[in-house]
């Protein structure tokens, strides 16, 4: 009994404090400056700094001392006040924190906050927080500079693929007559279960999928897609395609240097990159490496913001995002969507796919597109989606997240959802086997009903998509331009990509694993062929084998990055190819120097400067030629398993035909040796070491070696030309 009376007393005391707090908030005009410095705000009164979120109107004066130090305290008290108000207005007893900590259950009824005393029903929205310099709350202002407004319309978009089997082929529909429109300033969500065609539709609308199997009409300002739009469209893929060894600042800086127009100076482009870093809240991690599977780096939310920054850095008119919140916690996902809202408010058109958003995320979107099995189930305002489905008889029977409700409908699942009378009649008229065990219609029947219901609604609003846009001719003519807009000249692109390549791959080349591999091989070879000229052949074999299997991985591993950057017209393919192949040379030629320094003297070769440097130059030619073969195989096949198999067979053939293992090669197959860089390297090394020997060693003509040098140089350029043509003819974003 005593315990109960104590709890009641505690409850009334707490309630009285809350009443005094409300009275202080709504009636007391005393400002924070009236309090003595350092005085704590006890007795249930609330500081004006936190109460400014409650009362819309005057901004009270702020004390200059201790503001930044106690910013987190003000935020916590403001959040607690929000909780107290909500519970009081609903007739609740006490804050959950107090009742949980005491272990009691209180009851407090009969008190509600008069609605006329609450100035705004959205006083607790995070969007309404003004800038607070003291507390460090400074909302980023996204680039509001003028941008070309682009209205996106798509009508009856369909897409089919042909699946080839062993004996026959099957045609499968991925999209079936999708229609809709997106205007500047809107954030449109594209929802649907896995396999419903969300990513395919996004790729079509973003110009990433231009295939003969695509049917329908997609217009930008009432004009078809053109190359000009590549520089006006930002596309964030579902996978975070980034270089793991570059920092956040380097990643965005290189994107700015390559993508921003040539009218801007280098300093202006670098400043734009810094602006985006601060706008996205990446300033704390700007010097941190991106990271990857085997490299520690930034968090998942920061990686996603870097991907978004890569696209918004060009101030795009259209921004497409493929599941930007996947793998993120609810708070980080909310911040990401809030970022998209800020971008849209600057006049951009934003379209994003999203898998299963929370309730707060769902209400952030302006429009909604719901897909199911490639068909359109709903297109319209996100706030009206549940009302629409309720109008056709599908209402949630329990309180649930609107996104879960829509995804259940898209999957044909009517559990906890009312069954429309028309659907019940249809099931009863059909065979009784159609009905499932729980008395609900099967998913296929539900899907057909929803498609038919929306088609009936769409036929009423179809004329809206056919109406021309109220735009001047200038925006329409700009979209029609077929001229590409490069952000840098060819030479500038080459220099930027060259420096980026060195920074990205220096960690791999100077890893202790690779250095140990080369030095240990050199020592073992030197010990096995101590003071023996036979070591010359195995020098040619090792530096013909090692570079091939290193270069094979070059283009297959960078295919995703190359596809992404080429689709955005960041650079010319020729500039990328030349920068990629030449940026490896300074790094590739350091380890051979260490190898030769160890092996040359252990083998007892000629101790003079001329033969030493000529031997090193010969090894360099062999390395560059072998790299060319690896690049050609990798670029042609673009599959690591097949490329490794072909390279193994090719290198083994070249080694056996190199003139050391088999001296008498049959005439009908002897031509293979002339394609082998091992053969030409071995002959050249022998000529360097024994050019003054009389009689010639093993019948080798001790000439100046111009034939071998010419053959190796021809291989260097020939293999690389084949690799470039393979990349040029490959569909990078199929």
BAMIPA-987775 format. One line per 5 residues: number of its first residue (from 1); their letters; for each residue x, y, z of C-alpha. Coordinates in pm, whole numbers, always signed. Example, Ala and Ser with C-alpha at 12.3 -4.5 7.8 and 13.67 -1.06 7.14 Angstrom:
<atoms>
1	as	+1230 -450 +780; +1367 -106 +714
</atoms>
This chain:
<atoms>
1	xxxxx	+0 +0 +0; +283 +231 +89; +455 +149 -235; +145 +232 -432; +100 +568 -261
6	xxxxx	+463 +653 -325; +427 +576 -691; +114 +788 -712; +293 +1076 -546; +583 +1043 -787
11	xxxxx	+343 +1039 -1080; +163 +1354 -965; +494 +1529 -896; +616 +1449 -1245; +287 +1556 -1397
16	xxxxx	+296 +1885 -1206; +644 +1947 -1337; +523 +1890 -1691; +234 +2132 -1638; +475 +2394 -1509
21	xxxxx	+698 +2330 -1810; +411 +2385 -2052; +309 +2699 -1870; +665 +2829 -1896; +675 +2752 -2267
26	xxxxx	+343 +2905 -2368; +315 +3197 -2124; +653 +3305 -1988; +817 +3578 -2199; +1141 +3553 -2007
31	xxxxx	+1436 +3509 -2237; +1745 +3304 -2178; +1947 +3618 -2131; +1756 +3688 -1806; +1918 +3391 -1644
36	xxxxx	+2245 +3434 -1466; +2544 +3287 -1647; +2602 +2930 -1546; +2261 +2895 -1377; +2103 +2556 -1440
41	xxxxx	+1747 +2546 -1563; +1599 +2332 -1287; +1243 +2313 -1158; +1095 +2188 -1482; +1144 +2504 -1690
46	xxxxx	+1276 +2472 -2042; +1551 +2677 -2202; +1445 +2910 -2482; +1699 +2752 -2709; +1518 +2421 -2704
51	xxxxx	+1170 +2571 -2683; +1218 +2755 -3011; +1123 +2432 -3180; +787 +2442 -3003; +676 +2800 -3060
56	xxxxx	+670 +2932 -3412; +744 +3299 -3417; +996 +3513 -3235; +1354 +3393 -3207; +1462 +3452 -2849
61	xxxxx	+1794 +3600 -2757; +2085 +3365 -2697; +2351 +3382 -2437; +2696 +3384 -2584; +2864 +3174 -2318
66	xxxxx	+2858 +2796 -2314; +2632 +2761 -2619; +2850 +2532 -2826; +2963 +2339 -2520; +2609 +2236 -2426
71	xxxxx	+2471 +2182 -2778; +2413 +1813 -2724; +2234 +1886 -2394; +1994 +2123 -2567; +1920 +1864 -2835
76	xxxxx	+1851 +1595 -2574; +1622 +1826 -2374; +1438 +1933 -2689; +1385 +1570 -2789; +1262 +1488 -2436
81	xxxxx	+1021 +1784 -2446; +886 +1653 -2775; +820 +1314 -2617; +651 +1467 -2313; +421 +1683 -2525
86	xxxxx	+318 +1390 -2743; +234 +1174 -2444; +44 +1450 -2265; -159 +1540 -2572; -268 +1177 -2611
91	xxxxx	-365 +1139 -2245; -60 +932 -2156; +71 +917 -1803; +440 +977 -1789; +748 +955 -2004
96	xxxxx	+836 +598 -2091; +1185 +648 -1962; +1063 +742 -1614; +804 +467 -1584; +1043 +205 -1717
101	xxxxx	+1319 +303 -1478; +1081 +298 -1178; +914 -24 -1282; +562 +118 -1213; +259 +182 -1429
106	xxxxx	+95 +526 -1391; -238 +655 -1508; -297 +1020 -1583; -612 +1115 -1768; -824 +1414 -1824
111	xxxxx	-555 +1646 -1959; -496 +1740 -2322; -317 +2031 -2477; -562 +2273 -2638; -505 +2269 -3015
116	xxxxx	-511 +2647 -3044; -207 +2670 -2814; +4 +2463 -3048; +116 +2689 -3328; +193 +2431 -3591
121	xxxxx	+124 +2062 -3628; +474 +2012 -3773; +669 +2184 -3501; +871 +1872 -3435; +973 +1803 -3795
126	xxxxx	+1347 +1778 -3847; +1305 +1967 -4171; +1204 +2282 -3980; +1520 +2305 -3770; +1676 +2644 -3851
131	xxxxx	+2046 +2699 -3867; +2205 +2705 -3523; +2564 +2813 -3540; +2620 +2753 -3170; +2486 +2397 -3175
136	xxxxx	+2657 +2316 -3502; +2330 +2250 -3686; +2391 +2398 -4027; +2180 +2251 -4304; +2377 +2222 -4628
141	xxxxx	+2260 +2434 -4917; +2284 +2241 -5240; +2393 +2396 -5561; +2112 +2628 -5658; +2281 +2760 -5970
146	xxxxx	+2070 +2762 -6285; +2029 +2425 -6448; +1843 +2312 -6756; +1498 +2191 -6640; +1415 +1854 -6790
151	xxxxx	+1067 +1704 -6784; +1078 +1327 -6823; +788 +1145 -6989; +764 +776 -7067; +469 +603 -7230
156	xxxxx	+402 +234 -7295; +763 +133 -7222; +812 -241 -7275; +1118 -463 -7278; +1164 -827 -7374
161	xxxxx	+1460 -1062 -7353; +1522 -1389 -7531; +1641 -1672 -7308; +1824 -1930 -7515; +1812 -2291 -7401
166	xxxxx	+1978 -2607 -7524; +1720 -2683 -7791; +1487 -2381 -7797; +1463 -2018 -7698; +1201 -1844 -7487
171	xxxxx	+1091 -1481 -7499; +1025 -1326 -7159; +858 -994 -7083; +1050 -779 -6835; +837 -463 -6865
176	xxxxx	+479 -430 -6992; +357 -85 -7098; +489 +139 -6820; +379 +504 -6839; +441 +809 -6624
181	xxxxx	+610 +1147 -6597; +856 +1322 -6365; +894 +1699 -6329; +1179 +1914 -6191; +1169 +1951 -5814
186	xxxxx	+1012 +1609 -5757; +1153 +1299 -5588; +987 +995 -5742; +1023 +649 -5586; +1014 +334 -5795
191	xxxxx	+893 +46 -5577; +828 -321 -5632; +943 -666 -5523; +1268 -820 -5646; +1248 -907 -6014
196	xxxxx	+967 -664 -6092; +1179 -466 -6343; +1274 -160 -6136; +1641 -150 -6238; +1557 -226 -6602
201	xxxxx	+1310 +64 -6617; +1562 +295 -6451; +1830 +197 -6705; +1592 +264 -6993; +1487 +604 -6860
206	xxxxx	+1850 +698 -6791; +1962 +610 -7143; +2175 +318 -7021; +1972 +55 -7205; +1918 +139 -7570
211	xxxxx	+1831 -196 -7721; +1616 -296 -8013; +1399 -493 -7770; +1295 -169 -7595; +954 -46 -7712
216	xxxxx	+761 +265 -7622; +838 +635 -7598; +1079 +810 -7359; +1114 +1187 -7404; +1312 +1461 -7232
221	xxxxx	+1141 +1797 -7276; +933 +1626 -7545; +1252 +1526 -7734; +1416 +1183 -7772; +1741 +1084 -7603
226	xxxxx	+2059 +1241 -7741; +2430 +1238 -7655; +2397 +1585 -7504; +2198 +1433 -7217; +2498 +1229 -7101
231	xxxxx	+2640 +1543 -6945; +2303 +1639 -6792; +2216 +1303 -6636; +2358 +1166 -6312; +2324 +791 -6259
236	xxxxx	+2407 +623 -5926; +2428 +248 -5973; +2320 -6 -5714; +2677 -128 -5664; +2922 +126 -5526
241	xxxxx	+3179 +129 -5807; +3474 +322 -5663; +3852 +289 -5653; +3935 +148 -5308; +4278 +310 -5265
246	xxxxx	+4172 +666 -5345; +4054 +899 -5071; +3711 +1065 -5072; +3864 +1398 -5170; +4071 +1247 -5452
251	xxxxx	+3771 +1057 -5588; +3551 +1366 -5611; +3835 +1589 -5731; +3917 +1362 -6026; +3545 +1344 -6109
256	xxxxx	+3528 +1725 -6107; +3838 +1763 -6326; +3704 +1519 -6584; +3333 +1604 -6589; +3294 +1976 -6525
261	xxxxx	+3298 +2197 -6837; +3624 +2327 -6979; +3511 +2685 -6917; +3600 +2636 -6549; +3960 +2656 -6429
266	xxxxx	+4131 +2377 -6237; +4099 +2576 -5914; +3726 +2627 -5969; +3675 +2255 -6032; +3866 +2163 -5717
271	xxxxx	+3658 +2413 -5520; +3339 +2254 -5655; +3462 +1917 -5528; +3519 +2063 -5181; +3175 +2224 -5187
276	xxxxx	+3014 +1887 -5261; +3216 +1727 -4981; +3077 +1977 -4730; +2726 +1964 -4876; +2714 +1587 -4826
281	xxxxx	+2872 +1597 -4480; +3188 +1414 -4591; +3436 +1668 -4454; +3532 +1447 -4160; +3632 +1157 -4385
286	xxxxx	+3763 +1345 -4689; +4119 +1217 -4635; +4010 +857 -4568; +4049 +589 -4833; +3728 +457 -4988
291	xxxxx	+3819 +99 -4903; +3691 -229 -5037; +3673 -600 -4964; +4031 -620 -4836; +4096 -255 -4750
296	xxxxx	+3942 -72 -4457; +3778 +255 -4552; +3471 +469 -4504; +3136 +340 -4383; +2855 +219 -4608
301	xxxxx	+2657 +541 -4576; +2962 +750 -4659; +3037 +532 -4963; +2682 +588 -5087; +2716 +963 -5037
306	xxxxx	+3044 +959 -5231; +2863 +786 -5519; +2591 +1051 -5507; +2856 +1324 -5494; +3019 +1181 -5806
311	xxxxx	+2698 +1253 -5993; +2569 +1577 -5842; +2910 +1740 -5887; +2814 +1820 -6248; +2490 +1990 -6136
316	xxxxx	+2274 +1742 -6333; +1923 +1812 -6451; +1820 +1449 -6404; +1942 +1223 -6123; +1874 +848 -6126
321	xxxxx	+1957 +630 -5828; +1932 +252 -5804; +1846 +154 -5444; +2057 +418 -5268; +1940 +304 -4922
326	xxxxx	+2015 -68 -4955; +2233 -194 -4673; +2197 +125 -4468; +2040 +164 -4126; +1717 +362 -4096
331	xxxxx	+1884 +682 -3976; +2146 +685 -4252; +1880 +598 -4510; +1667 +890 -4388; +1962 +1127 -4425
336	xxxxx	+2027 +998 -4775; +1666 +1057 -4884; +1672 +1399 -4719; +1979 +1472 -4933; +1777 +1377 -5241
341	xxxxx	+1503 +1614 -5134; +1753 +1897 -5101; +1884 +1817 -5449; +1532 +1819 -5596; +1450 +2150 -5430
346	xxxxx	+1735 +2303 -5632; +1537 +2230 -5952; +1659 +1880 -6032; +1448 +1582 -6136; +1515 +1284 -5908
351	xxxxx	+1403 +928 -5974; +1513 +647 -5742; +1435 +282 -5692; +1383 +173 -5334; +1325 -174 -5198
356	xxxxx	+1140 -148 -4868; +1147 +199 -4711; +1044 +279 -4357; +730 +483 -4286; +929 +804 -4252
361	xxxxx	+1111 +742 -4579; +787 +665 -4761; +635 +1002 -4675; +943 +1185 -4809; +860 +1099 -5171
366	xxxxx	+648 +1319 -5395; +537 +1055 -5644; +535 +678 -5645; +559 +411 -5913; +465 +58 -5805
371	xxxxx	+564 -233 -6030; +462 -596 -6007; +594 -862 -6245; +685 -592 -6494; +340 -430 -6497
376	xxxxx	+235 -93 -6360; +15 -116 -6051; +16 +249 -5946; +155 +583 -6053; +67 +903 -5871
381	xxxxx	+124 +1093 -5552; +282 +886 -5278; +42 +1028 -5021; -257 +903 -5223; -134 +547 -5287
386	xxxxx	-310 +381 -4994; -630 +575 -5070; -624 +450 -5428; -591 +86 -5331; -858 +132 -5068
391	xxxxx	-1087 +267 -5340; -1052 -58 -5535; -1123 -266 -5224; -772 -340 -5094; -740 -190 -4747
396	xxxxx	-504 -292 -4467; -688 -467 -4185; -417 -381 -3931; -188 -85 -3887; +115 -139 -4109
401	xxxxx	+388 +44 -4293; +247 +176 -4625; +550 +36 -4805; +486 -313 -4664; +121 -283 -4765
406	xxxxx	+214 -193 -5124; +479 -464 -5153; +234 -726 -5026; -10 -618 -5296; +262 -622 -5562
411	xxxxx	+344 -980 -5459; -24 -1079 -5469; -29 -1139 -5094; -364 -1040 -4934; -285 -1150 -4578
416	xxxxx	-412 -881 -4339; -559 -702 -4642; -922 -691 -4737; -1029 -881 -5047; -1224 -670 -5302
421	xxxxx	-1579 -791 -5367; -1513 -811 -5743; -1218 -1040 -5673; -1424 -1260 -5440; -1695 -1293 -5707
426	xxxxx	-1433 -1381 -5970; -1285 -1652 -5751; -1625 -1798 -5672; -1725 -1806 -6039; -1407 -1982 -6140
431	xxxxx	-1297 -2329 -6044; -1285 -2390 -5669; -923 -2504 -5706; -826 -2145 -5773; -884 -2055 -5409
436	xxxxx	-598 -2111 -5169; -614 -2288 -4835; -651 -1969 -4628; -949 -1850 -4831; -751 -1587 -5021
441	xxxxx	-721 -1569 -5401; -388 -1681 -5550; -119 -1420 -5628; -166 -1446 -6004; -536 -1359 -5978
446	xxxxx	-460 -1067 -5747; -195 -938 -5987; -433 -950 -6284; -701 -767 -6087; -462 -488 -5982
451	xxxxx	-331 -445 -6338; -683 -423 -6480; -790 -177 -6211; -501 +56 -6285; -544 +29 -6663
456	xxxxx	-902 +147 -6616; -780 +442 -6411; -498 +519 -6652; -731 +533 -6951; -904 +826 -6782
461	xxxxx	-577 +1020 -6730; -400 +913 -7047; -445 +1247 -7220; -231 +1424 -6959; +82 +1242 -7079
466	xxxxx	+4 +1332 -7438; -22 +1706 -7374; +285 +1906 -7489; +493 +2075 -7222; +458 +2451 -7170
471	xxxxx	+825 +2510 -7252; +1009 +2750 -7479; +1186 +2616 -7782; +1533 +2679 -7636; +1524 +2400 -7371
476	xxxxx	+1388 +2161 -7632; +1659 +2249 -7885; +1933 +2204 -7624; +1818 +1849 -7558; +1826 +1775 -7931
481	xxxxx	+2196 +1862 -7957; +2401 +1558 -8059; +2737 +1715 -7973; +2922 +1566 -7680; +3046 +1802 -7414
486	xxxxx	+3384 +1688 -7285; +3503 +1829 -6954; +3869 +1829 -7055; +4085 +1809 -7364; +4239 +1478 -7472
491	xxxxx	+4576 +1564 -7321; +4419 +1679 -6994; +4216 +1358 -6975; +4532 +1155 -7031; +4727 +1340 -6759
496	xxxxx	+4445 +1315 -6504; +4391 +944 -6568; +4768 +879 -6563; +4808 +1036 -6218; +4492 +866 -6090
501	xxxxx	+4620 +529 -6212; +4954 +566 -6036; +4788 +669 -5708; +4542 +380 -5723; +4789 +100 -5804
506	xxxxx	+5096 +208 -5611; +4971 +14 -5309; +4959 -311 -5509; +5296 -271 -5676; +5483 -183 -5359
511	xxxxx	+5319 -444 -5140; +5555 -663 -4939; +5401 -972 -5097; +5503 -874 -5448; +5848 -752 -5348
516	xxxxx	+5911 -1075 -5156; +5791 -1280 -5454; +6033 -1116 -5698; +6336 -1110 -5467; +6292 -1468 -5347
521	xxxxx	+6260 -1589 -5708; +6576 -1400 -5802; +6773 -1553 -5514; +6652 -1907 -5588; +6735 -1878 -5959
526	xxxxx	+7078 -1733 -5877; +7157 -2017 -5642; +7034 -2290 -5879; +7229 -2153 -6177; +7526 -2011 -5992
531	xxxxx	+7783 -1874 -6237; +7594 -2028 -6532; +7487 -1864 -6857; +7178 -2089 -6869; +7018 -1848 -6630
536	xxxxx	+6963 -1611 -6925; +6680 -1827 -7060; +6501 -1845 -6728; +6528 -1467 -6694; +6344 -1444 -7026
541	xxxxx	+6088 -1705 -6913; +6013 -1543 -6575; +5970 -1192 -6716; +5759 -1330 -6999; +5534 -1525 -6763
546	xxxxx	+5493 -1284 -6469; +5369 -972 -6661; +5118 -1171 -6869; +4927 -1299 -6568; +4944 -959 -6401
551	xxxxx	+4806 -772 -6704; +4525 -1022 -6767; +4330 -883 -6470; +4353 -519 -6583; +4041 -471 -6795
556	xxxxx	+3814 -744 -6651; +3859 -599 -6301; +3799 -242 -6419; +3512 -325 -6650; +3246 -196 -6407
561	xxxxx	+3432 +132 -6354; +3502 +171 -6726; +3136 +105 -6808; +3017 +358 -6551; +3256 +636 -6652
566	xxxxx	+3224 +584 -7025; +2844 +588 -6998; +2877 +933 -6840; +3121 +1053 -7110; +3392 +1129 -6856
571	xxxxx	+3674 +1069 -7104; +3762 +930 -7443; +3841 +561 -7462; +4174 +631 -7632; +4284 +861 -7347
576	xxxxx	+4187 +600 -7088; +4359 +315 -7270; +4686 +500 -7320; +4687 +633 -6963; +4605 +290 -6823
581	xxxxx	+4882 +115 -7013; +5150 +380 -6958; +5078 +446 -6589; +5179 +86 -6519; +5521 +126 -6679
586	xxxxx	+5699 +327 -6405; +5569 +83 -6145; +5634 -228 -6353; +5997 -138 -6418; +6104 -95 -6055
591	xxxxx	+6086 -461 -5952; +6281 -587 -6258; +6568 -356 -6159; +6586 -525 -5818; +6565 -866 -5987
596	xxxxx	+6850 -794 -6230; +7070 -649 -5954; +7045 -979 -5765; +7061 -1226 -6054; +7316 -1059 -6280
601	xxxxx	+7610 -1087 -6045; +7513 -1432 -5911; +7518 -1570 -6267; +7867 -1433 -6329; +7772 -1233 -6638
606	xxxxx	+7992 -967 -6798; +8094 -709 -6538; +8080 -394 -6747; +7831 -112 -6771; +7736 -165 -7137
611	xxxxx	+7621 -531 -7119; +7454 -468 -6782; +7231 -185 -6903; +7164 -355 -7237; +7053 -669 -7052
616	xxxxx	+6822 -457 -6838; +6681 -283 -7147; +6618 -623 -7307; +6425 -738 -7002; +6221 -415 -7014
621	xxxxx	+6125 -483 -7377; +6022 -837 -7284; +5807 -710 -6996; +5623 -452 -7207; +5563 -705 -7487
626	xxxxx	+5434 -967 -7241; +5207 -706 -7084; +5060 -634 -7425; +4970 -1000 -7469; +4803 -1008 -7127
631	xxxxx	+4608 -690 -7202; +4493 -828 -7538; +4373 -1158 -7390; +4196 -988 -7100; +4026 -724 -7317
636	xxxxx	+3916 -977 -7578; +3763 -1234 -7341; +3669 -1017 -7038; +3639 -1336 -6835; +3914 -1426 -6590
641	xxxxx	+3872 -1804 -6609; +3881 -1821 -6986; +4157 -1559 -7006; +4377 -1746 -6757; +4329 -2073 -6946
646	xxxxx	+4419 -1917 -7282; +4719 -1735 -7134; +4854 -2056 -6977; +4843 -2240 -7309; +4993 -1945 -7499
651	xxxxx	+5279 -1880 -7254; +5366 -2252 -7238; +5379 -2271 -7617; +5599 -1963 -7639; +5833 -2100 -7373
656	xxxxx	+5875 -2441 -7541; +5931 -2275 -7877; +6183 -2034 -7728; +6485 -2231 -7845; +6609 -2373 -7515
661	xxxxx	+6405 -2689 -7453; +6350 -2782 -7819; +6632 -2691 -8057; +6510 -2877 -8365; +6152 -2766 -8419
666	xxxxx	+5966 -2924 -8716; +5940 -2699 -9016; +5561 -2692 -9029; +5542 -2547 -8675; +5869 -2356 -8657
671	xxxxx	+5693 -2025 -8733; +5557 -2017 -8376; +5899 -1919 -8240; +5884 -1589 -8426; +5566 -1499 -8232
676	xxxxx	+5734 -1583 -7900; +5879 -1293 -7701; +6073 -1554 -7499; +6259 -1655 -7815; +6354 -1301 -7914
681	xxxxx	+6446 -1202 -7558; +6671 -1508 -7513; +6851 -1447 -7842; +6898 -1080 -7756; +7041 -1159 -7412
686	xxxxx	+7288 -1403 -7569; +7399 -1144 -7823; +7449 -886 -7547; +7667 -1122 -7344; +7859 -1291 -7628
691	xxxxx	+7863 -1038 -7910; +8246 -1037 -7936; +8290 -1415 -7911; +8466 -1599 -8196; +8344 -1849 -8308
696	xxxxx	+7974 -1767 -8245; +7803 -1944 -7955; +7583 -2233 -8073; +7568 -2085 -8422; +7402 -1761 -8309
701	xxxxx	+7490 -1469 -8528; +7636 -1200 -8307; +7494 -903 -8492; +7353 -588 -8334; +7017 -759 -8257
706	xxxxx	+6804 -520 -8459; +6574 -804 -8576; +6492 -911 -8221; +6441 -550 -8108; +6211 -485 -8405
711	xxxxx	+6011 -801 -8332; +5963 -707 -7966; +5863 -350 -8056; +5611 -484 -8309; +5462 -708 -8037
716	xxxxx	+5443 -413 -7796; +5227 -209 -8033; +5049 -499 -8205; +4914 -661 -7889; +4804 -324 -7751
721	xxxxx	+4627 -235 -8073; +4437 -562 -8051; +4342 -484 -7690; +4220 -134 -7784; +4009 -263 -8073
726	xxxxx	+3857 -526 -7843; +3758 -257 -7594; +3624 -34 -7870; +3400 -310 -8007; +3274 -426 -7668
731	xxxx	+2935 -323 -7532; +3035 -176 -7198; +2683 -132 -7059; +2472 -404 -7206
</atoms>
